[in-house]
């Protein structure tokens, strides 16, 4: 006889069924989201990069302008750079977080969860 209990076999069949079901859901999601190709992913990297770079450069430019026009013992260039970088990172975080929520909502709709 075998060392496996009938419950173990049922558990393995259940795991296999879950794996097949998950793969099928991924295929259906991929077919539904044809516009989200590799170019969409690369574009997302670009959006995130620019959402950090632009505020950083703006903060740097403002800091350079303040240093050139208003005498101070503080380096406004460095402060502008750090503030711009912080704003850019928060902007990127917000962007990615909102995209993640959209993906979660789409997945919930697929599974029928409210």
C-alpha positions in Angstrom: 0.0 0.0 0.0 1.0 3.6 -0.2 2.2 5.9 2.7 -0.1 8.7 1.6 -3.5 9.3 3.3 -6.5 10.1 1.1 -6.5 13.6 2.6 -3.0 14.2 1.4 -3.9 13.3 -2.1 -6.9 15.6 -2.0 -4.7 18.4 -0.6 -2.2 17.9 -3.5 -5.1 18.0 -6.0 -6.4 21.2 -4.4 -3.0 22.9 -4.6 -2.7 21.9 -8.3 -6.2 23.2 -9.0 -5.3 26.5 -7.3 -2.1 26.8 -9.3 -3.9 26.1 -12.6 -6.6 28.6 -11.7 -4.1 31.3 -10.8 -2.3 30.8 -14.1 -5.6 31.1 -16.0 -6.5 34.3 -14.2 -3.1 35.8 -15.1 -3.7 34.8 -18.8 -7.2 36.4 -18.8 -5.8 39.5 -17.1 -3.0 39.8 -19.7 -5.5 39.4 -22.6 -7.7 42.0 -21.1 -4.8 44.5 -20.6 -3.2 44.3 -24.0 -2.3 47.9 -23.8 -0.1 47.2 -20.8 2.8 45.8 -22.8 6.6 46.1 -22.1 6.4 49.6 -23.5 3.8 50.4 -20.8 6.3 49.2 -18.2 9.2 51.1 -19.7 7.0 54.2 -19.9 6.2 53.8 -16.2 9.9 53.8 -15.4 10.2 57.1 -17.4 7.3 58.7 -15.6 8.7 57.8 -12.2 12.1 59.0 -13.2 10.9 62.3 -14.5 8.6 62.8 -11.5 11.7 62.7 -9.3 14.1 64.6 -11.7 11.9 67.6 -12.5 11.2 68.7 -8.9 14.9 68.0 -8.0 16.0 70.3 -10.8 13.5 72.9 -9.9 14.6 72.9 -6.3 18.2 73.1 -7.4 17.5 76.1 -9.7 15.6 77.9 -7.0 18.4 77.3 -4.5 21.0 78.6 -6.9 18.9 81.7 -7.6 18.4 82.4 -3.9 22.2 81.9 -3.2 23.0 84.3 -6.0 20.5 87.0 -5.0 20.1 86.8 -1.2 23.2 86.6 0.9 22.9 84.0 3.6 25.2 81.8 5.7 23.2 78.7 4.6 23.6 77.0 1.3 20.2 77.3 -0.4 21.5 75.3 -3.3 21.8 72.2 -1.1 18.6 72.9 0.7 16.8 73.4 -2.6 18.3 70.2 -4.0 17.2 68.2 -0.9 13.7 69.7 -0.8 13.3 69.0 -4.5 14.5 65.5 -4.1 12.1 64.9 -1.2 9.2 66.4 -3.2 10.1 64.2 -6.2 10.3 61.0 -4.2 7.0 61.8 -2.5 5.5 62.4 -6.0 6.9 59.1 -7.3 5.6 57.3 -4.3 2.1 58.8 -4.8 2.2 57.8 -8.5 3.2 54.2 -7.8 0.8 53.8 -4.9 -2.1 55.0 -7.0 -1.1 52.6 -9.8 -0.9 49.8 -7.3 -4.4 50.6 -6.0 -5.7 50.5 -9.5 -4.1 47.0 -10.1 -5.6 45.8 -6.8 -9.0 47.0 -7.7 -8.8 45.2 -11.1 -7.8 42.0 -9.3 -10.6 42.3 -6.8 -13.1 42.8 -9.7 -11.7 39.6 -11.3 -12.2 37.6 -8.1 -15.6 39.1 -7.5 -14.6 40.7 -4.2 -16.2 44.0 -3.2 
